[in-house]
Amino acid sequence: MPDLIGLFFGVLGPILAFVFMLTPLIVVHELGHLIAARKFGVNAPEFGIGFPPRIATFFKGAKTELTINAIPIGGFVRLAGAEEGDLQKGGWNHASLRAKIAIMVAGVAMNFVTAIILLTIVFGPMSERAEVYLNEVQADSPAAAAGMVSGDRITAINDVALEMQGAPLSNLRTLAGEEISVTVLHVDGRAETVTVHLRTLEEAKDRGVLGVTIEKVSAAGPLSRGLPDAARMAVGESASVATGLLDALWKLASSPFQSGTDAPALSGPIGLSVAVAENAGRLGLAGLLHFAGILSVNLAVLNILPIPPLDGGRVATVVLRRALGERRGVRAERILQMVGLALMLLLFSWITLGDVLGLIGRN
């Protein structure tokens, strides 16, 4: 019985951690839809946190009531007149094409804005310097040639302090084959800046460009950075995450059975749940906010894809209905919804299978 209880909480814990992080981001997404709907005169009788059955009505306004629901995953906005053929004034089907597109895109925009705000906080007021403790230095490595030994700490690369967010030495591969400066705190307490000629990517296969293994990464005090610089970094990281996800989706669509290092790096709810649960203690609040910012970008990119029932798919269907006319447009919309739902289920199943196989491979 104790083993079963441990297994239950071992599975449930990561899922709860992921839901706790994901639900506010979905609620923010739906808030974008609500704000745009109100702006364009489309009534929204209900804004729900979680999914029905309803537990309580938290607030009842003149036009919208806020409800709390039993299934605590995400949220929704119920727009008036959204049923087929319902042309009530102030309803969805009575709205202009411009209004419908704006309402759908507003959720995506809200996730991007949320990501930039979160990442600006992480890269600004919450930013910390990092020290990377070296566990092992390969005998014939660039690090050894520069005088580094086990127990030394790396604090900066090319005079730029390492940061706690992300993997502090992950960018070294982009400098493969180049000469860089590394600031090191030696075991004996000496601080030194050394010149290191990194291995090329070909030379670094299975050995790394620097030739070290990391024992741990620890915080080394606050990192002073102004909000304008933090905001620029936040925008840059958001753009990088978005393009990376689009690239991975393209690789998955063009080569779904590809394996190895060129396989698309995609994680579904299971993989993300485990990542949040495993790293929560090590990352701290700043790290979790960083993770939430990246997750918000992922939600935005996925929702803008032109696949029903995603927001991008709904934009595509309303445009198609306008282009083909009501009768043919409705028929085409139904076909797209069926195809889109099948594609979404296939994508979800494929990514989930990858998550499960990855977990099995680790055990």
C-alpha positions in Angstrom: 0.0 0.0 0.0 2.7 2.6 0.8 4.2 1.9 -2.6 0.9 2.6 -4.3 0.4 5.8 -2.3 3.9 6.9 -3.3 3.3 6.1 -6.9 0.0 8.0 -6.8 1.5 11.1 -5.4 4.6 10.7 -7.6 2.3 11.0 -10.6 -0.2 13.5 -9.2 2.4 15.9 -7.8 3.9 16.9 -11.1 0.4 17.2 -12.7 -0.8 19.5 -9.9 2.4 21.6 -10.2 1.8 22.0 -13.9 -1.9 22.8 -13.6 -1.1 25.3 -10.9 1.2 27.1 -13.4 -0.8 26.6 -16.5 -4.3 27.6 -15.3 -3.4 31.3 -14.6 -1.9 31.6 -18.0 -5.0 30.2 -19.7 -7.2 32.5 -17.5 -5.1 35.5 -18.7 -5.5 34.3 -22.3 -9.3 34.2 -21.9 -9.2 37.6 -20.2 -7.7 38.9 -23.5 -10.8 37.6 -25.4 -13.1 39.2 -22.8 -11.5 42.6 -23.0 -11.6 42.6 -26.8 -15.2 41.4 -26.8 -16.3 44.2 -24.5 -14.4 46.7 -26.6 -16.1 45.6 -29.9 -19.6 45.4 -28.3 -19.9 41.6 -28.1 -21.6 40.6 -24.9 -19.9 38.0 -22.7 -22.4 36.7 -20.1 -19.9 34.5 -18.3 -16.1 34.5 -17.6 -15.3 31.1 -16.0 -12.2 30.0 -14.0 -12.0 26.3 -14.5 -14.6 24.3 -16.4 -18.2 23.3 -15.4 -19.9 22.1 -13.3 -20.1 25.5 -11.6 -19.2 25.7 -7.9 -20.1 29.3 -7.3 -20.7 32.7 -8.8 -17.8 34.9 -7.5 -19.0 38.2 -8.9 -22.0 39.2 -10.9 -21.6 42.4 -13.0 -24.0 44.2 -15.2 -22.8 42.4 -18.3 -20.6 39.5 -17.2 -20.6 37.2 -14.2 -17.4 35.6 -12.9 -17.8 31.9 -12.0 -15.7 29.4 -10.2 -15.9 25.9 -11.7 -15.1 22.4 -10.5 -12.5 21.3 -13.1 -9.5 23.5 -12.2 -7.8 23.5 -15.6 -7.9 26.8 -17.5 -11.0 28.9 -18.0 -13.3 30.2 -20.7 -15.4 33.1 -21.9 -19.0 32.5 -23.0 -19.9 34.9 -25.7 -23.5 35.7 -26.5 -25.0 34.6 -29.8 -22.2 32.1 -30.5 -24.7 29.4 -31.6 -25.1 28.8 -35.4 -27.9 31.1 -36.7 -28.2 33.2 -33.5 -28.1 36.8 -34.8 -29.1 38.6 -31.5 -27.8 42.1 -31.2 -24.6 42.3 -29.3 -23.8 38.6 -30.1 -20.8 36.9 -31.8 -22.6 36.1 -35.1 -23.7 39.7 -35.3 -20.1 41.1 -35.0 -18.1 42.3 -37.9 -15.2 40.2 -39.4 -12.7 42.7 -38.0 -14.2 42.4 -34.5 -14.2 38.6 -34.6 -10.5 38.5 -35.7 -9.5 41.0 -33.0 -11.3 39.0 -30.3 -9.6 35.8 -31.3 -6.1 37.4 -31.6 -6.5 39.2 -28.3 -6.0 36.0 -26.3 -2.7 35.3 -28.1 -1.6 38.9 -27.7 -2.3 38.7 -23.9 -0.1 35.6 -23.6 2.8 37.4 -25.3 2.3 40.5 -23.1 2.2 38.3 -20.0 5.4 36.5 -21.1 7.3 39.7 -21.7 6.1 41.1 -18.3 7.2 38.0 -16.4 10.5 37.7 -18.2 11.2 41.4 -17.7 10.8 40.9 -13.9 13.0 37.8 -14.0 15.8 39.6 -16.1 15.4 42.8 -14.1 14.6 43.0 -10.4 14.9 39.3 -9.8 18.1 38.7 -11.8 21.0 37.0 -9.9 24.6 36.3 -10.8 25.6 32.7 -10.9 28.7 30.7 -10.1 29.3 27.4 -11.9 31.2 24.9 -9.8 33.4 22.5 -11.9 33.2 18.9 -11.0 35.6 17.4 -13.5 38.1 19.0 -16.0 39.1 16.7 -18.8 42.9 16.3 -19.0 43.3 17.3 -22.7 40.5 19.9 -22.7 40.6 23.7 -23.4 39.7 24.3 -19.7 42.7 22.3 -18.5 45.0 24.1 -20.9 43.8 27.4 -19.4 44.7 26.2 -15.9 41.2 25.2 -14.6 40.8 22.4 -12.1 38.1 20.6 -10.3 36.5 22.8 -7.7 37.1 26.1 -9.6 34.1 28.4 -10.2 33.3 30.1 -13.4 31.6 33.5 -12.9 31.7 35.2 -16.3 32.2 34.6 -20.0 33.7 37.4 -22.2 33.3 39.8 -19.2 29.5 39.1 -19.0 28.4 37.7 -15.6 26.7 34.3 -15.6 23.0 34.3 -14.6 21.0 31.9 -12.6 18.2 31.7 -15.2 18.5 28.9 -17.7 21.7 26.9 -18.1 24.6 29.4 -17.6 27.1 27.7 -19.9 24.6 26.6 -22.6 25.6 29.4 -25.0 29.2 28.1 -25.2 28.2 25.9 -28.1 27.4 29.0 -30.2 31.0 30.1 -29.6 32.5 26.7 -30.6 36.0 27.1 -32.2 36.4 30.7 -31.0 38.7 32.2 -28.4 36.9 33.5 -25.3 37.8 34.9 -21.9 36.6 33.1 -18.8 36.6 34.6 -15.3 37.5 31.9 -12.8 37.6 31.8 -9.0 40.2 29.2 -8.2 40.0 26.7 -5.3 42.7 28.7 -3.5 40.6 31.9 -3.7 42.4 33.6 -6.6 40.3 35.4 -9.1 41.7 35.2 -12.7 40.5 35.9 -16.2 41.9 33.3 -18.6 41.8 32.9 -22.4 40.3 29.7 -23.7 40.2 28.4 -27.2 37.1 26.3 -27.4 36.8 23.1 -29.4 34.9 23.1 -32.6 31.6 21.3 -32.7 33.2 18.4 -34.5 35.9 18.1 -31.9 33.4 18.6 -29.1 31.3 15.5 -29.9 30.6 13.6 -26.6 33.2 15.8 -24.9 31.9 19.4 -24.9 33.4 22.6 -26.2 35.0 23.5 -22.9 35.7 20.0 -21.6 34.2 20.2 -18.1 31.4 18.7 -16.1 29.3 20.8 -13.7 28.9 20.0 -10.0 26.3 22.7 -9.2 25.2 26.2 -10.0 24.7 28.6 -7.1 23.5 32.2 -6.7 26.2 34.8 -6.1 24.2 37.9 -5.4 21.9 40.3 -7.3 22.7 41.4 -10.8 22.1 45.0 -11.5 20.2 45.6 -14.7 17.8 48.4 -15.7 14.2 47.7 -16.8 14.8 48.8 -20.5 17.6 46.3 -20.8 15.5 43.6 -19.0 12.6 44.3 -21.4 14.8 44.0 -24.4 16.0 40.6 -23.2 12.5 39.5 -22.4 11.3 40.4 -26.0 14.4 38.6 -27.4 13.8 35.5 -25.4 10.1 35.5 -26.3 11.0 35.7 -30.0 13.6 33.0 -29.6 11.2 30.6 -27.9 8.4 31.3 -30.4 10.7 30.6 -33.4 12.1 27.5 -31.7 8.6 26.1 -31.2 7.6 26.9 -34.8 10.8 25.2 -36.0 10.1 22.1 -33.9 6.5 21.9 -35.1 7.7 22.2 -38.7 10.2 19.4 -38.2 7.5 17.2 -36.5 5.1 17.8 -39.4 7.7 17.2 -42.1 9.5 14.3 -40.4 7.3 12.9 -37.7 9.4 9.7 -37.2 12.8 11.4 -37.0 15.0 10.4 -34.1 18.3 11.5 -32.6 19.7 14.9 -32.0 17.8 16.3 -35.0 14.4 15.3 -33.7 12.0 18.1 -32.8 12.3 19.0 -29.1 8.6 19.1 -28.0 7.1 18.4 -24.6 3.5 17.8 -23.7 1.6 18.1 -20.4 3.4 15.0 -18.9 6.9 16.2 -19.8 6.3 19.8 -18.7 4.6 18.6 -15.4 7.7 16.5 -14.6 10.0 19.4 -15.4 8.2 21.8 -13.2 8.0 19.3 -10.3 11.6 18.2 -10.5 13.1 21.7 -10.8 10.8 23.8 -8.6 13.1 23.6 -5.5 16.3 24.3 -7.5 14.9 27.1 -9.6 13.1 29.1 -6.8 10.5 31.8 -7.5 12.5 33.5 -10.3 13.1 30.2 -12.1 9.4 29.3 -11.9 8.4 32.7 -13.3 10.9 32.2 -16.1 9.3 28.9 -16.8 5.9 30.4 -16.7 7.0 33.1 -19.2 8.3 30.5 -21.6 5.1 28.5 -21.2 3.0 31.6 -21.9 4.9 32.1 -25.2 4.2 28.4 -26.1 0.5 28.9 -25.4 0.5 32.0 -27.7 2.2 30.3 -30.6 0.1 27.1 -30.4 -3.1 29.1 -30.3 -2.3 31.2 -33.4 -1.8 28.1 -35.5 -4.5 28.0 -38.3 -6.0 24.7 -36.9 -9.6 24.6 -35.5 -10.5 24.7 -32.7 -7.5 26.9 -31.8 -7.8 30.7 -32.1 -5.9 30.8 -35.3 -8.2 28.1 -36.7 -11.2 30.2 -35.8 -9.8 33.2 -37.5 -9.2 31.1 -40.6 -12.8 29.8 -40.6 -14.4 33.2 -40.2 -12.3 34.5 -43.1 -13.2 31.5 -45.1 -16.9 32.0 -44.5 -16.6 35.6 -45.6 -14.7 34.5 -48.8 -16.9 31.6 -49.8 -20.3 32.9 -48.7 -22.4 31.7 -45.8 -23.7 28.4 -47.3 -20.4 27.1 -48.7 -18.4 28.7 -45.9 -20.4 26.8 -43.2 -19.8 23.5 -45.0 -16.1 24.2 -45.3 -15.9 25.3 -41.7 -17.4 22.0 -40.5 -14.9 20.0 -42.6 -12.0 22.1 -41.2 -13.2 21.6 -37.7 -13.2 17.9 -38.1 -9.8 17.8 -39.7 -8.4 20.3 -37.2 -9.7 18.2 -34.2 -8.2 15.1 -35.7 -4.8 16.9 -36.2 -4.9 18.2 -32.6 -5.6 14.7 -31.2 -2.8 13.2 -33.3 -0.3 15.9 -32.2 -1.3 15.6 -28.6 -1.1 11.8 -28.7 2.3 11.8 -30.5 3.9 14.3 -28.1 2.4 12.5 -25.0 3.8 9.2 -26.3 7.3 10.9 -26.6 6.9 12.2 -23.0 6.0 8.7 -21.7 8.8 7.0 -23.6 11.2 9.6 -22.3 10.2 8.9 -18.7 10.6 5.2 -19.2 14.0 5.7 -20.7 15.1 7.6 -17.6 14.1 4.9 -15.2 
